[in-house]
């Protein structure tokens, strides 16, 4: 409750029980409760509605997947859903049609990546977004005021995310319906894998692979909760793999990202590596002189060791690169980019 300026009258806040994945913030029910003191001061109170995700059992990590690597699917709805993504992310959503797939990133004003998403356009008013569960929940909170202004809603789904080996002739997502309800989305991703977003009501059953291995194998860097706001898109090669469009209009962080692309040289780039010991995303990497040269971006256990995606000063791979915590040396370090790419050379 709230008290008025003089502390004499309490105003109760009414909050209805949530009926679904969206829950309004407490609403002021003041038609008959507004104290005379407020009316005498000619004050007014407005109502604002925000989409706030509610965490339920259906949003908990899927069985067999590490909690920090669990993916979730969120639903963006509104007449301006594609325009919202076009103005907020690094990708071009202006000419999308149902089934189109976009990798994109949300950035802060300093150009640092807050979240990476894989987006599938379902209709003119609906886009599905896949990302790390913990990251997406944090992103939804960040986007709350922008969503309200754009008259869009962002809600959690209870869909499952699975990867299986396979290929698909079309580059677009395959959308399967049961009557009028979308129940399955199948998307071709890197390294010869398919990604399936499946409604719990879908009759399809898949045998999922290691969920992080296709990302590492395909050099697709993901933002984890520990690395939100740490990296520029160029650190993760997002400017080289289609995640960033340099021909679209403005978006948050665009000025810094574009300036580095056209006038600068990225200081760090995405690399593959291996290490025997367990690691955590965000772990620092150092060279022989104890200077910081990079960090762990993503990891997965594969064939008895940890397969890594790291962001690294390119020249550092010529010498020993070790974990700051523990001092173990990384092996099999190789770049995920073409050394002759225009954005990695000197200006």
PyMOL commands that set and color helices and strands:
alter all, ss='L'
color gray80, all
select helices_A, chain A and resi 36-40+57-59+67-69+81-88+133-150+190-192+213-217+225-227+233-236+254-263+314-318
alter helices_A, ss='H'
color red, helices_A
select strands_A, chain A and resi 2-3+10-11+13-14+22-23+27-28+52-53+71-77+101-107+113-123+126-132+153-156+160-165+174-178+181-189+193-198+269-275+284-286+292-302+305-312+322-323+331-335
alter strands_A, ss='S'
color yellow, strands_A
deselect
rebuild
show_as cartoon
